[in-house]
Amino acid sequence: MRFAMILLGAALLASPAAGQAGGTAIPTTTISQTISQTISLGTATPGGGFPLYGNAFAEVMNAADPQLSIAPRNTRGSNENIPLLEKGELDLALVAGEPAYEAFAGIGRAPVRLKIFTAIYSNPGMFVVRADSPYRTIRDLVGQPVAFGAKGSGLPILARYVLDGLGLKQDEDFKAIYLDRAGDGPAMVEDGRVAALWGAGIGWPGFTAVASSPAGARFIAPSAEEIARIRAKHAFLKPLTVPAGSYPKQTEPIASLGSWSFVLTREDLPDDVAYRLAKTLHGVEAAFCRKLAQACETNAANTVAAAPKAELIHPGVAKYFREIGAMK
């Protein structure tokens, strides 16, 4: 795979489309024979935000540059995507902020040598309950059955940090349920099998499904005092806001906290391939936003701001960012 990807990089840079920026191609003097090679993109289980984002990402990127062939692949989520990237079995993968933070910092494992391709969107975490539910605060949910997201995804990890900041334990203070498929959660809220569903992000499919149901939805996020307590213990979590109108019948903004999710790359993704992908993505930012609301936060400025350290950004991406003035 690695040799093929290096050949792909050479072919990409030699093609007329290699310098595309806003539809303008930079002339080239040589055109290599086209090398057909798929760039694999790990997402997560069906019904969650990562497959929704990953499919749209592949569509806009492939349409913008016909010589790109990005193929999304369903996985078990962030905790599977990281080792798949390390083994070179994926070229790119979506990884939630908390698993990425732990992997880069070497928490519970050796630090990874993976790189950031782009920040994708912020993930303000919160619970959703039926609109007629008696539960109105996080403390109200103690002792209740709660779906914390799909096994292997980053959502349960975010919940663990948030709850720990409040002195609560996910598996002891709640009847914690971990899903085989992210898409199973909304129905469990609707029929009462769980009191609440934990999720994160703007336009997250699970929240949209509950909010669109006949029973409607109410969201439960940490209070201002709780946010302060959580950040005092876990400062890497940032205050974030879910704008009004992010979900059906959500008329007011919701203050919460969370982190940024990323598309990460395998360590040895060739610099020229990463550069080309970054340039193509920059050229389709507006189209991507029109296609998917969650993608409106996917841009160079947010990537530079969200990266824990500048050196974690892939060198090929960093080279392009410096060219456009997004990075020093």
Salt bridges, closest charged atoms under 4 A:
GLU59 OE1 - LYS291 NZ 2.76
ASP65 OD2 - ARG276 NH2 2.31
GLU80 OE2 - ARG76 NH2 3.67
GLU86 OE2 - ARG109 NH2 2.60
GLU89 OE2 - LYS87 NZ 4.00
ASP91 OD1 - ARG266 NE 2.77
GLU102 OE2 - ARG160 NH2 2.69
ASP132 OD2 - ARG130 NH2 2.80
ASP164 OD2 - LYS233 NZ 3.09
ASP164 OD2 - HIS234 NE2 2.79
ASP180 OD1 - LYS151 NZ 2.96
ASP184 OD1 - ARG181 NE 3.81
ASP191 OD2 - ARG193 NE 2.85
GLU225 OE2 - ARG229 NE 3.90
GLU267 OE2 - ARG113 NE 2.85
ASP268 OD2 - ARG2 NE 2.63
ASP268 OD1 - ARG266 NH1 2.55
GLU285 OE2 - HIS282 ND1 3.25
